[in-house]
């Protein structure tokens, strides 16, 4: 049993670390973004993970998390299933959003492709 607790603690620390690094990056993207497949995003840690994540079905919509803790969080926490579009300022459902990542893998959610394109035009050279 102690090994299971240690494993749970390590997973908790990893998820918290990823969440804090995403929080430290700020709320607005600085630079061009690349569209990503929602299946590769941990929607709790706000990071593109580079591989398919654990699907979580809620009210007929699919969200994704990187571990059991994130999966459970998405299942019970309404606030973790929405984000603010950095262009329009509107609240968007992460399961329906256009998702894009910055160079570090941090993701941002847009209500449509046009808003992502508008963001990226701000950073064209």
Steps between C-alpha positions, in 0.01 A plus 500: 500500500781756570619467137154592373496811721846599379392454137187708560711772663743506206210528253346779705832686511543462122150630425544790742837586348355505149207713617728752671729527197197567280372760750839669514498542123216753531150507360566644154707336228814687394580400145363283223311182585466165325168316495503164681275195519290521819573130567865592571422770759478467876213742558578531871870585461439700178786322322535322167645163595600368157291182526139405559372565850231334713150584369240618750134504393283765667150587378568347157825695447857369516777665702855370551733461798851364545448290814230359727502814714443724196235259372315522833537879510343537155213271600401706805631856452296710255757782509773273359286429192487863383753767405505859379565574132798741499358695203128532577519460877205262483481182706540192281438134570836321468333202331373728221790746479770543239819425695847633417838476670797731539863390464509369858186286452266722703155496343241770443134455409317695228131503415580458129776478239450866409602612850812282490588649160437850634735430790770370265473805270611711797833313496578481128825661395 
